[in-house]
Amino acid sequence: MRHSILVGEMAKNKITIESVSKTLGMHRNSISYKLEKGTFEVGEAVKIRDSFFPEWTIEDLFKTLPDEKGV
């Protein structure tokens, strides 16, 4: 599994899946799935960035990092 910068920043800033789901008007399970798979649409990514992380660029916030095994 790969980990995105977004997931780390959410944890660091105590932003919950529930708050993201309310912002996007989606069920929390949909947000959880999208966080795990990294499948946000561009409009969703922009809304997340604008609402919670305006200091980040989209490219950097949604960048993924390899897991501990380098995968």
C-alpha positions in Angstrom: 0.0 0.0 0.0 1.2 3.5 -0.8 0.6 6.4 1.6 -0.3 9.9 0.4 0.9 13.1 1.9 -2.8 13.9 2.4 -3.3 11.1 4.9 -0.3 12.3 6.9 -1.4 15.9 6.8 -4.9 14.9 7.9 -3.5 13.0 10.9 -1.1 15.9 11.8 -3.9 18.5 11.6 -6.5 16.2 13.2 -8.8 16.4 10.2 -11.2 13.5 10.3 -12.7 11.4 7.5 -16.0 12.7 8.7 -15.1 16.3 8.1 -13.8 15.5 4.6 -17.0 13.6 3.9 -19.2 16.5 4.9 -17.1 18.9 2.8 -17.5 16.7 -0.3 -21.0 15.6 0.5 -20.1 11.9 0.4 -20.4 9.0 2.8 -17.4 8.5 5.1 -16.9 5.0 3.6 -16.4 6.5 0.1 -13.8 8.9 1.5 -12.0 6.1 3.3 -11.9 4.1 0.1 -10.6 7.1 -1.9 -7.9 7.7 0.7 -6.8 4.1 0.5 -6.8 3.9 -3.3 -5.9 7.5 -4.1 -8.7 7.9 -6.5 -10.0 11.5 -5.9 -11.4 13.4 -8.9 -9.7 16.7 -9.7 -12.7 18.7 -8.3 -12.7 16.7 -5.1 -8.9 17.2 -4.7 -9.3 21.0 -5.2 -12.1 21.2 -2.7 -10.1 19.3 -0.1 -7.0 21.4 -0.6 -9.0 24.7 -0.6 -11.0 23.7 2.6 -8.2 22.2 4.7 -4.7 22.7 3.2 -4.6 26.0 1.2 -0.9 26.3 1.8 -0.3 23.1 -0.3 -0.2 22.6 -4.0 -2.5 19.9 -5.4 0.5 18.1 -6.8 2.3 17.9 -3.5 -0.7 17.2 -1.3 -1.8 14.2 -3.3 1.7 12.8 -3.9 2.1 9.3 -2.7 5.1 7.8 -0.9 6.3 4.2 -1.2 5.6 2.0 1.8 8.4 0.6 4.0 9.1 -2.1 1.5 9.7 0.4 -1.3 6.6 -0.6 -3.3 
